[in-house]
Amino acid sequence: MTHPLTPDLRDALARELSDGALRDPSDSYLSEPRGTWAGVAGAVVAPRDTDEVARVVRFAGAHGIAVVPWGGGTGLVGGQLMEQGDPILLSLERMRKVRGIWPDENVAVVEAGAILADVQAAARDADRLFPLSLASEGTARIGGLLATNAGGVNVLRYGNARDLCLGIEAVLPTGEVFHGLKRLRKDNTGYDLRNLLIGAEGTLGIITAAALRLFPIPARQGTAMMVVESPRAALSLLGQAQALGGVSAFELISGQGLRFLAETGLPVKQPFADVPDWCVLIDLGLGARDDPAEVLETLFTQAFEAGLVSDGVIASSEAQRQELWAVRETIPEANKRIGAIVSNDISLPLSEIPGFLDACAPRLRAVTDLRINAFGHLGDGNLHYNLFPPEGHAKADYKAMAGDLRRIVDDAVAERGGSFSAEHGVGRLKVAELERYGDPAKLQAMRAIKAALDPKGILNPGAVLKA
């Protein structure tokens, strides 16, 4: 059990810190993007370097005070918020340096507070690509992205955040610094603490810097949106696209998502005159000798002859390419404006996705009338399966049944060997789901690891595992 940060302890903490590090809590630190709940904090601390992070953690350990790591505040499962208690909220926002880029090695070393978009820009300046890409990249920070093992639209080709990290520097619950910031592709020297801390959501250590993998920038890029007959047809199209090569992203979009864009009046150009039931967004990255438009035209022709697609748009310029991507990237904002009853971040084996979509909707509609917007990263099996009230109703009308609806979805996912959390993490929102669906042996090992590394339970208590 942790203790509150009393005024006397707050004064003592201030003496440990540099000027400007100790701050009063404000709404910007204590809210989350969906507005679902608010957090609490006795103080916000924004260290200037790793040594100062270590001093804060040692102080917290000595006095039994909880520490909640805070990156960009963009997490969607409450991992960055405590609803009760009086914790120290530790923000990495001042630690934003790019410590170095080695283009010949395809490596960049950056601090945990670096904003993803800034890391992407630094890589481009070195004629390299950092491929992690997601909607919150203008505010999300590298430490939080690694702590949650973030995904995004390019996982199909480049992998999750875990796959893009060669080494990390982190402060452990004892206040000791783990100096694992190596630029090595191979390092077989015992337990992989890097991968243990990545995805642990700040419960086992606070990531302060990372060595990231970079890639050559594709010489030519191409984008198309194609109308598919069904999700099953979309999977067949994915196989044909991969056979042709160069697929970076393959996104499934439902007609409900397109209708939400129109309903909310967001300034997005609809790609088709008549809204299809299903379509896919395909992004290619190819070499200088390849013509993306020709590859996409070949793909469309093959798929049309096979009865998989019925219409399509191939971008003929970068502006058109951005217009197509804007459709996909604006759907989450439309969802937010409509107001979801339940938002599900799920993953399934690819071949199970059509069966899940066919089976889950009738189960839900047997309980209540609702609208379903299923969309997401079909190429890696990750769907955002979100439930909305019918037109003329508000999500508040369905608050009492939200838990039951979520359970229906999670049960249907578990039956097909999937996961209730694909890329957003567990946080505090899904702790009960982990207890319900998690493998017992894995949970026992996780609890043992937490107790061994953080015996006082000070790092992000209540996140991932029950406090």
C-alpha positions in Angstrom: 0.0 0.0 0.0 1.3 3.4 -0.9 1.2 6.6 1.1 0.1 10.2 0.3 2.4 12.9 -0.7 2.0 15.2 2.4 2.9 18.9 2.3 6.1 18.2 4.3 7.1 15.5 1.9 6.3 17.7 -1.0 8.7 20.3 0.3 11.3 17.7 0.9 10.8 16.4 -2.7 11.2 20.0 -4.0 14.7 20.1 -2.4 15.7 17.1 -4.4 14.8 18.7 -7.8 16.1 21.2 -10.2 14.3 24.5 -10.9 11.0 24.0 -12.7 10.8 20.3 -12.1 8.1 20.4 -9.5 4.7 21.6 -10.7 1.1 21.8 -9.4 -1.3 19.3 -11.0 -3.6 20.6 -13.7 -6.4 19.2 -15.9 -3.9 18.7 -18.8 -2.2 16.0 -16.7 -5.3 14.5 -15.1 -7.6 13.8 -18.0 -7.5 11.3 -20.9 -8.5 11.7 -24.6 -11.9 10.1 -24.3 -13.0 12.0 -21.2 -14.0 8.8 -19.5 -12.5 9.7 -16.1 -10.2 12.0 -14.3 -7.0 11.3 -12.3 -5.4 12.6 -9.2 -1.9 13.6 -8.2 -0.2 15.1 -5.2 2.4 16.8 -7.5 3.6 16.7 -11.0 7.4 16.3 -11.5 9.0 16.9 -14.8 12.7 15.9 -14.5 15.3 17.3 -16.8 17.4 14.1 -17.1 17.7 10.5 -16.1 19.6 11.2 -12.9 16.7 13.4 -11.7 14.2 10.6 -12.6 16.2 8.3 -10.5 16.2 10.7 -7.5 12.4 11.0 -7.7 12.0 7.2 -7.7 14.4 6.7 -4.8 12.5 9.4 -2.9 9.2 7.7 -3.6 10.5 4.3 -2.6 11.9 5.7 0.7 8.5 7.1 1.6 6.2 4.6 0.0 4.7 7.1 -2.5 3.2 5.9 -5.8 4.7 7.1 -9.0 2.6 7.3 -12.2 4.7 7.8 -15.4 3.2 10.2 -17.8 4.3 10.6 -21.5 2.0 12.5 -23.8 -1.2 11.6 -22.0 -2.6 10.0 -25.1 -3.2 6.5 -23.7 -6.8 5.2 -24.1 -6.9 2.6 -21.2 -6.1 4.8 -18.2 -2.5 3.7 -17.7 -1.4 7.3 -17.1 -4.0 8.1 -14.5 -4.7 7.1 -10.9 -8.3 7.8 -9.7 -7.5 7.5 -6.0 -4.6 8.3 -3.8 -2.0 11.1 -3.9 0.7 9.9 -6.3 3.7 11.7 -7.9 2.9 12.1 -11.6 6.2 11.9 -13.3 6.2 13.6 -16.7 9.0 13.0 -19.2 8.1 16.1 -21.3 11.4 17.9 -20.6 13.5 15.0 -21.8 13.1 15.5 -25.5 16.6 15.3 -26.9 17.7 13.3 -29.9 21.0 12.1 -28.5 22.3 10.9 -31.8 21.5 9.5 -35.2 23.7 6.9 -37.1 22.3 6.8 -40.6 24.8 4.0 -41.7 23.6 1.9 -38.8 20.0 2.9 -39.2 19.8 3.8 -35.5 18.6 6.9 -33.6 19.0 7.3 -29.8 16.3 9.6 -28.4 15.0 10.5 -24.9 11.7 9.2 -23.7 10.0 12.6 -23.9 10.6 13.1 -27.6 7.4 13.5 -29.5 6.9 10.8 -32.2 6.4 13.4 -35.0 9.7 15.0 -34.0 11.5 11.7 -34.1 10.0 11.0 -37.5 11.2 14.4 -38.7 14.7 13.9 -37.3 14.9 10.6 -39.1 13.8 12.2 -42.4 16.5 14.9 -42.0 19.0 12.1 -42.0 17.3 10.5 -45.1 15.9 7.7 -43.0 12.4 6.5 -41.9 11.1 5.9 -38.4 8.0 4.0 -39.4 5.9 4.0 -36.2 2.8 6.0 -37.2 -0.5 6.6 -35.4 -3.2 9.2 -35.0 -1.6 10.8 -31.9 1.9 11.1 -33.3 1.8 14.9 -32.8 1.6 14.5 -29.0 2.5 10.9 -28.1 6.0 10.5 -26.7 8.5 7.7 -27.3 8.6 6.5 -23.7 4.8 6.0 -23.5 4.8 4.4 -26.9 7.3 1.8 -25.8 5.7 1.4 -22.4 2.5 0.4 -24.2 4.1 -1.4 -27.1 2.1 0.9 -29.5 1.2 -0.3 -33.0 -0.3 1.9 -35.6 -0.8 1.6 -39.4 2.7 0.2 -40.4 2.9 -2.8 -38.1 2.2 -5.1 -41.2 5.6 -4.2 -42.6 7.7 -2.9 -39.7 6.3 -4.3 -36.5 5.1 -2.9 -33.2 7.1 -0.4 -31.1 8.9 -3.4 -29.5 10.2 -4.5 -32.9 11.6 -1.0 -33.5 13.6 -0.8 -30.4 17.2 -2.1 -30.0 17.9 -0.9 -26.5 16.6 1.2 -23.6 17.7 3.2 -20.7 15.3 3.0 -17.7 15.0 3.7 -14.0 14.0 0.7 -12.0 11.8 0.8 -8.9 14.9 0.8 -6.7 16.0 4.0 -8.3 18.9 2.2 -10.1 19.5 3.0 -13.7 19.4 0.2 -16.2 22.0 1.1 -18.8 20.7 -1.0 -21.7 20.9 1.7 -24.4 22.8 -0.4 -26.9 22.7 -0.1 -30.7 23.1 -3.8 -31.2 21.1 -6.2 -33.3 22.5 -9.2 -31.5 23.1 -9.3 -27.7 22.6 -12.8 -26.2 23.7 -12.0 -22.7 20.9 -13.3 -20.5 17.4 -12.1 -19.7 16.1 -9.5 -22.1 15.2 -6.7 -19.7 14.5 -4.4 -22.7 11.6 -6.5 -23.8 10.4 -7.0 -20.2 10.1 -3.3 -19.7 8.6 -2.6 -23.1 4.8 -3.1 -22.9 4.9 -3.1 -19.0 3.1 0.3 -18.9 5.5 1.8 -16.4 4.8 -0.9 -13.7 8.4 -2.3 -13.8 10.5 0.7 -14.7 10.4 4.1 -16.2 11.9 4.3 -19.7 14.1 7.4 -20.1 15.7 6.8 -23.5 15.7 4.4 -26.4 17.8 3.2 -29.3 15.4 3.0 -32.2 15.6 1.2 -35.6 15.5 3.4 -38.7 14.9 2.3 -42.3 15.6 3.6 -45.8 12.8 5.8 -47.1 10.9 4.0 -49.8 11.8 5.6 -53.1 8.2 5.6 -54.4 4.9 5.3 -52.6 1.5 4.5 -53.8 -2.0 4.5 -52.2 -5.3 3.1 -53.3 -8.8 2.6 -51.8 -10.7 -0.4 -53.1 -14.3 -1.5 -52.5 -14.4 -5.1 -51.4 -17.4 -7.5 -51.3 -16.7 -8.6 -47.7 -14.0 -8.9 -45.1 -13.3 -12.3 -46.4 -12.7 -10.8 -49.8 -10.4 -8.2 -48.1 -8.3 -11.0 -46.7 -7.9 -12.6 -50.2 -7.0 -9.2 -51.6 -4.4 -8.8 -48.8 -2.8 -12.1 -50.0 -2.7 -10.9 -53.6 -1.2 -7.5 -52.6 1.5 -9.2 -50.5 2.4 -11.4 -53.4 3.1 -8.3 -55.5 5.2 -6.9 -52.7 5.8 -3.6 -50.9 2.7 -3.5 -48.8 3.2 -1.1 -45.8 -0.4 -0.8 -44.6 -3.6 -2.5 -45.3 -6.6 -0.9 -43.5 -10.2 -2.2 -43.4 -12.9 0.5 -43.4 -16.6 -0.2 -42.9 -19.4 1.8 -44.5 -20.5 2.8 -41.0 -17.2 4.7 -40.6 -17.8 6.5 -43.8 -21.3 7.4 -42.8 -20.1 8.7 -39.5 -17.8 11.1 -41.4 -20.7 12.5 -43.3 -23.0 12.6 -40.2 -20.5 14.6 -38.2 -19.7 17.0 -41.1 -16.0 16.5 -40.9 -14.2 18.1 -43.9 -13.1 14.8 -45.6 -13.6 14.0 -49.2 -15.5 10.8 -49.6 -13.8 8.5 -52.1 -17.0 6.9 -53.5 -20.3 8.4 -54.7 -22.2 5.5 -53.0 -21.0 4.4 -49.6 -19.9 0.8 -49.8 -20.3 -1.7 -47.0 -16.6 -2.4 -46.9 -13.4 -1.0 -48.5 -9.7 -1.2 -47.9 -6.9 1.4 -47.9 -3.7 0.0 -49.3 -0.3 1.7 -49.0 2.8 0.6 -50.9 6.5 1.6 -50.4 8.6 0.5 -53.4 12.0 1.0 -55.0 13.0 3.6 -57.5 12.5 1.2 -60.4 9.0 0.3 -59.5 5.8 2.2 -60.4 3.3 2.0 -57.5 0.4 3.0 -59.8 1.2 0.1 -62.1 1.4 -2.3 -59.2 -1.9 -1.1 -57.8 -3.6 -1.3 -61.2 -2.4 -4.9 -61.6 -3.7 -5.7 -58.2 -7.1 -4.2 -59.0 -7.4 -6.0 -62.3 -6.5 -9.4 -60.7 -8.9 -8.8 -57.8 -11.7 -7.6 -60.0 -11.4 -10.7 -62.2 -11.5 -12.8 -59.1 -14.7 -11.1 -57.8 -13.0 -9.5 -54.8 -13.3 -5.8 -55.7 -15.9 -3.8 -57.5 -14.5 -0.2 -57.5 -11.4 1.6 -56.6 -9.4 4.8 -56.5 -5.7 5.0 -57.1 -3.9 8.2 -56.0 -2.3 10.0 -58.9 -0.5 12.6 -56.7 0.7 13.1 -53.2 -2.3 15.3 -52.6 -4.7 12.6 -53.5 -2.7 10.1 -51.5 -3.1 12.4 -48.4 -6.9 12.7 -49.2 -7.3 8.9 -49.0 -5.3 8.7 -45.8 -7.4 11.5 -44.3 -10.5 9.3 -44.7 -8.9 6.6 -42.5 -7.3 9.0 -40.0 -10.4 11.1 -39.4 -12.7 8.1 -38.5 -11.5 8.1 -34.9 -12.6 11.8 -34.6 -16.0 11.0 -36.1 -16.3 8.2 -33.6 -15.5 10.5 -30.7 -18.2 13.0 -31.9 -20.8 10.3 -32.2 -19.9 8.9 -28.8 -19.2 5.2 -28.4 -21.0 3.1 -25.9 -18.0 0.7 -25.9 -14.7 0.9 -27.7 -12.9 -2.4 -28.3 -9.3 -2.8 -29.4 -9.1 -6.4 -30.4 -6.9 -8.8 -32.4 -7.7 -12.1 -34.0 -5.9 -14.6 -36.2 -6.4 -13.3 -39.7 -8.6 -16.2 -40.9 -10.9 -15.8 -37.9 -11.8 -12.2 -38.6 -14.7 -12.8 -41.1 -16.3 -15.4 -38.8 -16.0 -13.1 -35.8 -17.6 -10.2 -37.7 -20.4 -12.5 -38.8 -21.0 -13.9 -35.4 -20.6 -11.0 -33.0 -23.0 -8.5 -34.4 -26.1 -10.7 -34.0 -25.2 -11.4 -30.4 -25.0 -7.7 -29.7 -28.2 -6.8 -31.5 -30.0 -9.5 -29.6 -29.4 -7.4 -26.5 -30.1 -3.9 -28.0 -30.3 -1.9 -31.1 -26.9 -0.3 -31.9 -24.5 0.7 -34.7 -21.2 -1.0 -35.1 -18.1 0.6 -36.6 -15.4 -2.1 -37.3 -12.3 -0.8 -38.8 -8.5 -1.0 -38.4 -5.3 -2.7 -39.3 -6.5 -5.8 -41.1 -3.0 -6.7 -42.2 -1.9 -7.5 -38.6 -5.3 -8.7 -37.4 -6.1 -5.7 -35.2 -9.6 -4.2 -35.4 -11.2 -1.4 -33.5 -14.7 -2.8 -32.9 -16.7 0.1 -31.6 -20.4 0.2 -30.5 -22.6 3.3 -30.9 -26.2 4.2 -30.2 -28.8 4.5 -33.0 -29.4 7.9 -34.5 -31.3 10.1 -32.1 -29.9 8.4 -29.0 -26.9 9.2 -26.7 -24.3 6.8 -25.3 -25.5 7.8 -21.8 -28.7 6.0 -22.5 -26.7 2.7 -22.7 -24.4 3.2 -19.8 -26.0 0.5 -17.7 -25.4 -2.2 -20.4 -21.9 -1.1 -21.5 -20.2 -3.8 -19.4 -22.5 -6.6 -20.8 -21.8 -5.4 -24.4 -18.1 -5.4 -23.8 -18.3 -8.9 -22.3 -20.1 -10.2 -25.4 -17.4 -8.9 -27.7 -14.5 -10.1 -25.5 -16.1 -13.6 -25.2 -16.5 -13.8 -29.0 -12.8 -12.7 -29.4 -11.6 -15.3 -26.8 -13.6 -18.1 -28.5 -11.5 -17.5 -31.7 -8.1 -17.3 -30.0 -7.9 -13.5 -30.1 -6.9 -10.8 -27.6 -9.1 -8.2 -25.9 -6.2 -5.7 -26.1 -4.3 -5.5 -29.4 -2.3 -2.2 -29.2 -3.7 0.1 -26.5 -2.5 -2.0 -23.5 -4.3 -3.0 -20.3 -3.9 0.1 -18.2 -6.5 0.4 -15.5 -9.5 0.0 -17.8 -8.9 -3.6 -18.7 -7.4 -5.1 -15.5 -10.5 -7.2 -14.9 -10.4 -8.5 -18.5 -6.8 -9.6 -18.0 -7.8 -11.5 -14.9 -10.7 -13.1 -16.7 -9.1 -14.1 -20.0 -5.3 -14.2 -19.1 -3.5 -17.5 -19.0 -3.2 -18.4 -15.3 0.5 -19.4 -15.6 1.3 -16.1 -17.3 -0.5 -14.1 -14.6 1.3 -15.9 -11.8 4.6 -15.2 -13.5 3.7 -11.5 -14.0 2.8 -11.1 -10.4 6.1 -12.7 -9.4 8.1 -10.4 -11.6 6.2 -7.3 -10.3 6.9 -8.4 -6.7 10.6 -9.1 -7.4 11.3 -5.8 -9.2 8.9 -3.5 -7.3 8.3 -5.1 -3.8 7.0 -1.8 -2.4 4.5 -1.5 -5.3 5.3 2.1 -6.0 5.4 2.1 -9.8 2.0 2.7 -11.4 0.0 0.7 -8.9 -3.3 -0.6 -10.2 -2.2 -0.6 -13.8 -2.0 -4.0 -15.7 -2.3 -6.0 -12.4 -4.6 -5.4 -9.5 -2.8 -3.4 -6.8 
